[in-house]
Amino acid sequence: MRRAIALAAPGVGATGENPSVGCVIVKAGAIVGEGATGPGGRPHGEEVALDAAGAAAKGAVAYVTLEPCGERSTGGASCGERLARAGVARVVIAAADASILAAGRGLQRLRDAGIPVETGLLADEAAGLYAAYRPRA
């Protein structure tokens, strides 16, 4: 999770209305994909990490600094859906997201897909990333 926080930190304030999210995908003790939200807010950090991991994401653990979105304002596949489709075995999240596009929806999508979710890992360290983030509520 510390690596995911480190990936997200440089993007704080540069991702528009979206938060800067870091994501690290680990399989068999090795990082197989990682990424952070792009400038202006797209792509999302989970998308970058999943693209980098490719097929290695299946059966892996995803560490994400903020709850994955459960819905996209663009109508595309949410990060919760993408993680589920990739076949990750577990998702570990530092902080909850109060945005109307997340707010439990991302967690529910993952749980509905049978993916165990752990929340709160290094939440205090991740909190600084989102101190100025004002989600659509």
Secondary structure, 3 states (H helix, E strand, C coil): CHHHHHHHHHHCCCCCCCCCCEEEEEECCEEEEEEECCHHHCCCHHHHHHHHHHHHHCCCEEEEEECCCCCCCCCCCCHHHHHHHHCCCEEEEEECCCCCCCCCHHHHHHHHCCCCEEECCCHHHHHHHHCCCCCCC
